[in-house]
Amino acid sequence: LKTDMQRPDIQASIDRNTQLAQALKISGTPSFVVGEQIFPGATDLATMKKLIEQARNSK
């Protein structure tokens, strides 16, 4: 793990993900993007299925 933490490609990936999270105003985990909506926090399976179905039907 310590070796991987020092790899430039790993750091670049972390930096890209951090920038994307900031652009989307995601400040914590877990957060989910379904369609074009962002849902912060934990979500139960039934709710997640409903959100995905709604996103699919809105196309």
PDB file of N, CA, C and O in Angstrom:
ATOM      1  N   LEU A   1       0.829  -1.191   0.000  1.00  0.00           N
ATOM      2  CA  LEU A   1       0.000   0.000   0.000  1.00  0.00           C
ATOM      3  C   LEU A   1       0.874   1.254   0.000  1.00  0.00           C
ATOM      4  O   LEU A   1       0.610   2.196  -0.747  1.00  0.00           O
ATOM      5  N   LYS A   2       1.898   1.266   0.825  1.00  0.00           N
ATOM      6  CA  LYS A   2       2.771   2.443   0.877  1.00  0.00           C
ATOM      7  C   LYS A   2       3.443   2.694  -0.467  1.00  0.00           C
ATOM      8  O   LYS A   2       3.600   3.839  -0.890  1.00  0.00           O
ATOM      9  N   THR A   3       3.838   1.612  -1.132  1.00  0.00           N
ATOM     10  CA  THR A   3       4.466   1.755  -2.450  1.00  0.00           C
ATOM     11  C   THR A   3       3.468   2.324  -3.452  1.00  0.00           C
ATOM     12  O   THR A   3       3.793   3.243  -4.204  1.00  0.00           O
ATOM     13  N   ASP A   4       2.257   1.777  -3.461  1.00  0.00           N
ATOM     14  CA  ASP A   4       1.228   2.263  -4.387  1.00  0.00           C
ATOM     15  C   ASP A   4       0.870   3.719  -4.129  1.00  0.00           C
ATOM     16  O   ASP A   4       0.581   4.462  -5.067  1.00  0.00           O
ATOM     17  N   MET A   5       0.885   4.130  -2.876  1.00  0.00           N
ATOM     18  CA  MET A   5       0.538   5.513  -2.541  1.00  0.00           C
ATOM     19  C   MET A   5       1.519   6.506  -3.156  1.00  0.00           C
ATOM     20  O   MET A   5       1.187   7.678  -3.335  1.00  0.00           O
ATOM     21  N   GLN A   6       2.706   6.050  -3.473  1.00  0.00           N
ATOM     22  CA  GLN A   6       3.729   6.931  -4.035  1.00  0.00           C
ATOM     23  C   GLN A   6       3.763   6.899  -5.563  1.00  0.00           C
ATOM     24  O   GLN A   6       4.535   7.638  -6.174  1.00  0.00           O
ATOM     25  N   ARG A   7       2.947   6.064  -6.183  1.00  0.00           N
ATOM     26  CA  ARG A   7       2.940   5.974  -7.644  1.00  0.00           C
ATOM     27  C   ARG A   7       2.262   7.206  -8.233  1.00  0.00           C
ATOM     28  O   ARG A   7       1.165   7.566  -7.806  1.00  0.00           O
ATOM     29  N   PRO A   8       2.893   7.855  -9.202  1.00  0.00           N
ATOM     30  CA  PRO A   8       2.310   9.054  -9.813  1.00  0.00           C
ATOM     31  C   PRO A   8       0.955   8.798 -10.472  1.00  0.00           C
ATOM     32  O   PRO A   8       0.079   9.661 -10.415  1.00  0.00           O
ATOM     33  N   ASP A   9       0.763   7.634 -11.097  1.00  0.00           N
ATOM     34  CA  ASP A   9      -0.516   7.359 -11.748  1.00  0.00           C
ATOM     35  C   ASP A   9      -1.634   7.192 -10.726  1.00  0.00           C
ATOM     36  O   ASP A   9      -2.775   7.572 -10.987  1.00  0.00           O
ATOM     37  N   ILE A  10      -1.320   6.634  -9.583  1.00  0.00           N
ATOM     38  CA  ILE A  10      -2.317   6.493  -8.518  1.00  0.00           C
ATOM     39  C   ILE A  10      -2.685   7.872  -7.975  1.00  0.00           C
ATOM     40  O   ILE A  10      -3.864   8.170  -7.788  1.00  0.00           O
ATOM     41  N   GLN A  11      -1.695   8.700  -7.726  1.00  0.00           N
ATOM     42  CA  GLN A  11      -1.958  10.049  -7.231  1.00  0.00           C
ATOM     43  C   GLN A  11      -2.755  10.854  -8.250  1.00  0.00           C
ATOM     44  O   GLN A  11      -3.637  11.625  -7.871  1.00  0.00           O
ATOM     45  N   ALA A  12      -2.462  10.690  -9.532  1.00  0.00           N
ATOM     46  CA  ALA A  12      -3.202  11.400 -10.581  1.00  0.00           C
ATOM     47  C   ALA A  12      -4.667  10.968 -10.591  1.00  0.00           C
ATOM     48  O   ALA A  12      -5.555  11.801 -10.772  1.00  0.00           O
ATOM     49  N   SER A  13      -4.923   9.687 -10.400  1.00  0.00           N
ATOM     50  CA  SER A  13      -6.295   9.183 -10.345  1.00  0.00           C
ATOM     51  C   SER A  13      -7.038   9.752  -9.141  1.00  0.00           C
ATOM     52  O   SER A  13      -8.195  10.156  -9.256  1.00  0.00           O
ATOM     53  N   ILE A  14      -6.386   9.784  -8.007  1.00  0.00           N
ATOM     54  CA  ILE A  14      -6.990  10.360  -6.802  1.00  0.00           C
ATOM     55  C   ILE A  14      -7.285  11.839  -7.018  1.00  0.00           C
ATOM     56  O   ILE A  14      -8.351  12.323  -6.637  1.00  0.00           O
ATOM     57  N   ASP A  15      -6.354  12.550  -7.621  1.00  0.00           N
ATOM     58  CA  ASP A  15      -6.551  13.982  -7.883  1.00  0.00           C
ATOM     59  C   ASP A  15      -7.734  14.220  -8.816  1.00  0.00           C
ATOM     60  O   ASP A  15      -8.523  15.138  -8.588  1.00  0.00           O
ATOM     61  N   ARG A  16      -7.870  13.401  -9.870  1.00  0.00           N
ATOM     62  CA  ARG A  16      -9.007  13.547 -10.799  1.00  0.00           C
ATOM     63  C   ARG A  16     -10.326  13.299 -10.078  1.00  0.00           C
ATOM     64  O   ARG A  16     -11.290  14.041 -10.261  1.00  0.00           O
ATOM     65  N   ASN A  17     -10.363  12.255  -9.260  1.00  0.00           N
ATOM     66  CA  ASN A  17     -11.590  11.945  -8.530  1.00  0.00           C
ATOM     67  C   ASN A  17     -11.933  13.039  -7.532  1.00  0.00           C
ATOM     68  O   ASN A  17     -13.106  13.371  -7.356  1.00  0.00           O
ATOM     69  N   THR A  18     -10.932  13.598  -6.883  1.00  0.00           N
ATOM     70  CA  THR A  18     -11.155  14.694  -5.937  1.00  0.00           C
ATOM     71  C   THR A  18     -11.710  15.912  -6.657  1.00  0.00           C
ATOM     72  O   THR A  18     -12.640  16.553  -6.167  1.00  0.00           O
ATOM     73  N   GLN A  19     -11.149  16.236  -7.813  1.00  0.00           N
ATOM     74  CA  GLN A  19     -11.633  17.381  -8.588  1.00  0.00           C
ATOM     75  C   GLN A  19     -13.068  17.166  -9.056  1.00  0.00           C
ATOM     76  O   GLN A  19     -13.877  18.092  -9.018  1.00  0.00           O
ATOM     77  N   LEU A  20     -13.387  15.953  -9.497  1.00  0.00           N
ATOM     78  CA  LEU A  20     -14.749  15.645  -9.923  1.00  0.00           C
ATOM     79  C   LEU A  20     -15.717  15.771  -8.756  1.00  0.00           C
ATOM     80  O   LEU A  20     -16.792  16.353  -8.905  1.00  0.00           O
ATOM     81  N   ALA A  21     -15.354  15.240  -7.609  1.00  0.00           N
ATOM     82  CA  ALA A  21     -16.209  15.341  -6.424  1.00  0.00           C
ATOM     83  C   ALA A  21     -16.450  16.799  -6.054  1.00  0.00           C
ATOM     84  O   ALA A  21     -17.570  17.174  -5.708  1.00  0.00           O
ATOM     85  N   GLN A  22     -15.423  17.613  -6.124  1.00  0.00           N
ATOM     86  CA  GLN A  22     -15.579  19.036  -5.812  1.00  0.00           C
ATOM     87  C   GLN A  22     -16.489  19.711  -6.830  1.00  0.00           C
ATOM     88  O   GLN A  22     -17.328  20.531  -6.456  1.00  0.00           O
ATOM     89  N   ALA A  23     -16.339  19.383  -8.103  1.00  0.00           N
ATOM     90  CA  ALA A  23     -17.175  19.975  -9.146  1.00  0.00           C
ATOM     91  C   ALA A  23     -18.641  19.597  -8.963  1.00  0.00           C
ATOM     92  O   ALA A  23     -19.535  20.395  -9.245  1.00  0.00           O
ATOM     93  N   LEU A  24     -18.880  18.377  -8.490  1.00  0.00           N
ATOM     94  CA  LEU A  24     -20.250  17.910  -8.265  1.00  0.00           C
ATOM     95  C   LEU A  24     -20.770  18.266  -6.875  1.00  0.00           C
ATOM     96  O   LEU A  24     -21.905  17.944  -6.525  1.00  0.00           O
ATOM     97  N   LYS A  25     -19.933  18.927  -6.096  1.00  0.00           N
ATOM     98  CA  LYS A  25     -20.271  19.315  -4.722  1.00  0.00           C
ATOM     99  C   LYS A  25     -20.562  18.097  -3.839  1.00  0.00           C
ATOM    100  O   LYS A  25     -21.444  18.128  -2.981  1.00  0.00           O
ATOM    101  N   ILE A  26     -19.805  17.036  -4.070  1.00  0.00           N
ATOM    102  CA  ILE A  26     -19.889  15.840  -3.240  1.00  0.00           C
ATOM    103  C   ILE A  26     -18.835  15.980  -2.155  1.00  0.00           C
ATOM    104  O   ILE A  26     -17.646  16.117  -2.441  1.00  0.00           O
ATOM    105  N   SER A  27     -19.285  15.946  -0.905  1.00  0.00           N
ATOM    106  CA  SER A  27     -18.350  16.189   0.188  1.00  0.00           C
ATOM    107  C   SER A  27     -18.150  14.986   1.102  1.00  0.00           C
ATOM    108  O   SER A  27     -17.431  15.079   2.097  1.00  0.00           O
ATOM    109  N   GLY A  28     -18.765  13.879   0.782  1.00  0.00           N
ATOM    110  CA  GLY A  28     -18.604  12.724   1.653  1.00  0.00           C
ATOM    111  C   GLY A  28     -18.983  11.441   0.956  1.00  0.00           C
ATOM    112  O   GLY A  28     -19.502  11.442  -0.160  1.00  0.00           O
ATOM    113  N   THR A  29     -18.711  10.349   1.638  1.00  0.00           N
ATOM    114  CA  THR A  29     -19.073   9.040   1.119  1.00  0.00           C
ATOM    115  C   THR A  29     -19.991   8.357   2.117  1.00  0.00           C
ATOM    116  O   THR A  29     -19.874   8.593   3.320  1.00  0.00           O
ATOM    117  N   PRO A  30     -20.882   7.533   1.657  1.00  0.00           N
ATOM    118  CA  PRO A  30     -21.125   7.291   0.243  1.00  0.00           C
ATOM    119  C   PRO A  30     -21.958   8.415  -0.381  1.00  0.00           C
ATOM    120  O   PRO A  30     -22.703   9.115   0.305  1.00  0.00           O
ATOM    121  N   SER A  31     -21.817   8.561  -1.653  1.00  0.00           N
ATOM    122  CA  SER A  31     -22.660   9.427  -2.471  1.00  0.00           C
ATOM    123  C   SER A  31     -22.905   8.691  -3.775  1.00  0.00           C
ATOM    124  O   SER A  31     -22.019   8.002  -4.282  1.00  0.00           O
ATOM    125  N   PHE A  32     -24.098   8.835  -4.316  1.00  0.00           N
ATOM    126  CA  PHE A  32     -24.461   8.122  -5.532  1.00  0.00           C
ATOM    127  C   PHE A  32     -24.948   9.109  -6.575  1.00  0.00           C
ATOM    128  O   PHE A  32     -25.665  10.059  -6.262  1.00  0.00           O
ATOM    129  N   VAL A  33     -24.552   8.875  -7.816  1.00  0.00           N
ATOM    130  CA  VAL A  33     -25.052   9.656  -8.939  1.00  0.00           C
ATOM    131  C   VAL A  33     -25.929   8.714  -9.745  1.00  0.00           C
ATOM    132  O   VAL A  33     -25.465   7.695 -10.256  1.00  0.00           O
ATOM    133  N   VAL A  34     -27.207   9.070  -9.850  1.00  0.00           N
ATOM    134  CA  VAL A  34     -28.161   8.267 -10.615  1.00  0.00           C
ATOM    135  C   VAL A  34     -28.781   9.200 -11.639  1.00  0.00           C
ATOM    136  O   VAL A  34     -29.450  10.171 -11.289  1.00  0.00           O
ATOM    137  N   GLY A  35     -28.553   8.897 -12.891  1.00  0.00           N
ATOM    138  CA  GLY A  35     -29.002   9.819 -13.931  1.00  0.00           C
ATOM    139  C   GLY A  35     -28.222  11.109 -13.785  1.00  0.00           C
ATOM    140  O   GLY A  35     -26.994  11.115 -13.874  1.00  0.00           O
ATOM    141  N   GLU A  36     -28.928  12.192 -13.561  1.00  0.00           N
ATOM    142  CA  GLU A  36     -28.272  13.487 -13.371  1.00  0.00           C
ATOM    143  C   GLU A  36     -28.449  14.017 -11.953  1.00  0.00           C
ATOM    144  O   GLU A  36     -28.229  15.201 -11.696  1.00  0.00           O
ATOM    145  N   GLN A  37     -28.845  13.141 -11.036  1.00  0.00           N
ATOM    146  CA  GLN A  37     -29.060  13.550  -9.653  1.00  0.00           C
ATOM    147  C   GLN A  37     -28.002  12.930  -8.747  1.00  0.00           C
ATOM    148  O   GLN A  37     -27.523  11.820  -8.981  1.00  0.00           O
ATOM    149  N   ILE A  38     -27.654  13.681  -7.706  1.00  0.00           N
ATOM    150  CA  ILE A  38     -26.679  13.219  -6.719  1.00  0.00           C
ATOM    151  C   ILE A  38     -27.412  12.949  -5.413  1.00  0.00           C
ATOM    152  O   ILE A  38     -28.202  13.773  -4.952  1.00  0.00           O
ATOM    153  N   PHE A  39     -27.145  11.791  -4.823  1.00  0.00           N
ATOM    154  CA  PHE A  39     -27.770  11.394  -3.571  1.00  0.00           C
ATOM    155  C   PHE A  39     -26.682  11.139  -2.534  1.00  0.00           C
ATOM    156  O   PHE A  39     -25.990  10.123  -2.600  1.00  0.00           O
ATOM    157  N   PRO A  40     -26.527  12.048  -1.581  1.00  0.00           N
ATOM    158  CA  PRO A  40     -25.518  11.848  -0.542  1.00  0.00           C
ATOM    159  C   PRO A  40     -26.021  10.878   0.523  1.00  0.00           C
ATOM    160  O   PRO A  40     -27.219  10.803   0.794  1.00  0.00           O
ATOM    161  N   GLY A  41     -25.113  10.157   1.106  1.00  0.00           N
ATOM    162  CA  GLY A  41     -25.460   9.279   2.216  1.00  0.00           C
ATOM    163  C   GLY A  41     -25.857   7.887   1.772  1.00  0.00           C
ATOM    164  O   GLY A  41     -26.015   7.604   0.584  1.00  0.00           O
ATOM    165  N   ALA A  42     -26.012   7.038   2.754  1.00  0.00           N
ATOM    166  CA  ALA A  42     -26.382   5.647   2.496  1.00  0.00           C
ATOM    167  C   ALA A  42     -27.816   5.573   2.003  1.00  0.00           C
ATOM    168  O   ALA A  42     -28.674   6.343   2.433  1.00  0.00           O
ATOM    169  N   THR A  43     -28.064   4.642   1.102  1.00  0.00           N
ATOM    170  CA  THR A  43     -29.391   4.440   0.533  1.00  0.00           C
ATOM    171  C   THR A  43     -29.688   2.953   0.558  1.00  0.00           C
ATOM    172  O   THR A  43     -28.847   2.141   0.171  1.00  0.00           O
ATOM    173  N   ASP A  44     -30.881   2.592   1.013  1.00  0.00           N
ATOM    174  CA  ASP A  44     -31.220   1.172   1.042  1.00  0.00           C
ATOM    175  C   ASP A  44     -31.479   0.662  -0.376  1.00  0.00           C
ATOM    176  O   ASP A  44     -31.708   1.449  -1.295  1.00  0.00           O
ATOM    177  N   LEU A  45     -31.442  -0.639  -0.542  1.00  0.00           N
ATOM    178  CA  LEU A  45     -31.543  -1.261  -1.855  1.00  0.00           C
ATOM    179  C   LEU A  45     -32.862  -0.924  -2.551  1.00  0.00           C
ATOM    180  O   LEU A  45     -32.870  -0.632  -3.747  1.00  0.00           O
ATOM    181  N   ALA A  46     -33.963  -0.960  -1.826  1.00  0.00           N
ATOM    182  CA  ALA A  46     -35.264  -0.670  -2.436  1.00  0.00           C
ATOM    183  C   ALA A  46     -35.301   0.752  -2.989  1.00  0.00           C
ATOM    184  O   ALA A  46     -35.800   0.980  -4.090  1.00  0.00           O
ATOM    185  N   THR A  47     -34.778   1.700  -2.232  1.00  0.00           N
ATOM    186  CA  THR A  47     -34.742   3.086  -2.693  1.00  0.00           C
ATOM    187  C   THR A  47     -33.831   3.222  -3.900  1.00  0.00           C
ATOM    188  O   THR A  47     -34.173   3.916  -4.858  1.00  0.00           O
ATOM    189  N   MET A  48     -32.681   2.572  -3.869  1.00  0.00           N
ATOM    190  CA  MET A  48     -31.746   2.641  -4.993  1.00  0.00           C
ATOM    191  C   MET A  48     -32.391   2.084  -6.260  1.00  0.00           C
ATOM    192  O   MET A  48     -32.265   2.677  -7.331  1.00  0.00           O
ATOM    193  N   LYS A  49     -33.077   0.954  -6.145  1.00  0.00           N
ATOM    194  CA  LYS A  49     -33.759   0.375  -7.308  1.00  0.00           C
ATOM    195  C   LYS A  49     -34.800   1.336  -7.859  1.00  0.00           C
ATOM    196  O   LYS A  49     -34.929   1.485  -9.074  1.00  0.00           O
ATOM    197  N   LYS A  50     -35.544   1.988  -6.971  1.00  0.00           N
ATOM    198  CA  LYS A  50     -36.570   2.949  -7.390  1.00  0.00           C
ATOM    199  C   LYS A  50     -35.933   4.134  -8.113  1.00  0.00           C
ATOM    200  O   LYS A  50     -36.438   4.568  -9.149  1.00  0.00           O
ATOM    201  N   LEU A  51     -34.844   4.656  -7.585  1.00  0.00           N
ATOM    202  CA  LEU A  51     -34.158   5.788  -8.211  1.00  0.00           C
ATOM    203  C   LEU A  51     -33.636   5.419  -9.598  1.00  0.00           C
ATOM    204  O   LEU A  51     -33.737   6.211 -10.535  1.00  0.00           O
ATOM    205  N   ILE A  52     -33.084   4.228  -9.722  1.00  0.00           N
ATOM    206  CA  ILE A  52     -32.567   3.772 -11.019  1.00  0.00           C
ATOM    207  C   ILE A  52     -33.708   3.602 -12.014  1.00  0.00           C
ATOM    208  O   ILE A  52     -33.592   4.009 -13.170  1.00  0.00           O
ATOM    209  N   GLU A  53     -34.796   3.010 -11.574  1.00  0.00           N
ATOM    210  CA  GLU A  53     -35.955   2.831 -12.456  1.00  0.00           C
ATOM    211  C   GLU A  53     -36.497   4.182 -12.922  1.00  0.00           C
ATOM    212  O   GLU A  53     -36.827   4.347 -14.097  1.00  0.00           O
ATOM    213  N   GLN A  54     -36.591   5.140 -12.014  1.00  0.00           N
ATOM    214  CA  GLN A  54     -37.063   6.475 -12.384  1.00  0.00           C
ATOM    215  C   GLN A  54     -36.126   7.129 -13.391  1.00  0.00           C
ATOM    216  O   GLN A  54     -36.583   7.768 -14.339  1.00  0.00           O
ATOM    217  N   ALA A  55     -34.837   6.977 -13.197  1.00  0.00           N
ATOM    218  CA  ALA A  55     -33.862   7.563 -14.126  1.00  0.00           C
ATOM    219  C   ALA A  55     -33.980   6.913 -15.504  1.00  0.00           C
ATOM    220  O   ALA A  55     -33.908   7.600 -16.523  1.00  0.00           O
ATOM    221  N   ARG A  56     -34.157   5.617 -15.536  1.00  0.00           N
ATOM    222  CA  ARG A  56     -34.302   4.916 -16.820  1.00  0.00           C
ATOM    223  C   ARG A  56     -35.575   5.353 -17.538  1.00  0.00           C
ATOM    224  O   ARG A  56     -35.571   5.520 -18.758  1.00  0.00           O
ATOM    225  N   ASN A  57     -36.644   5.537 -16.807  1.00  0.00           N
ATOM    226  CA  ASN A  57     -37.925   5.909 -17.409  1.00  0.00           C
ATOM    227  C   ASN A  57     -37.979   7.367 -17.844  1.00  0.00           C
ATOM    228  O   ASN A  57     -38.847   7.746 -18.630  1.00  0.00           O
ATOM    229  N   SER A  58     -37.071   8.179 -17.349  1.00  0.00           N
ATOM    230  CA  SER A  58     -37.101   9.605 -17.682  1.00  0.00           C
ATOM    231  C   SER A  58     -36.335   9.923 -18.960  1.00  0.00           C
ATOM    232  O   SER A  58     -36.288  11.081 -19.374  1.00  0.00           O
ATOM    233  N   LYS A  59     -35.738   8.925 -19.586  1.00  0.00           N
ATOM    234  CA  LYS A  59     -34.958   9.152 -20.818  1.00  0.00           C
ATOM    235  C   LYS A  59     -35.859   9.452 -21.981  1.00  0.00           C
ATOM    236  O   LYS A  59     -35.379   9.669 -23.094  1.00  0.00           O
TER     237      LYS A  59
END
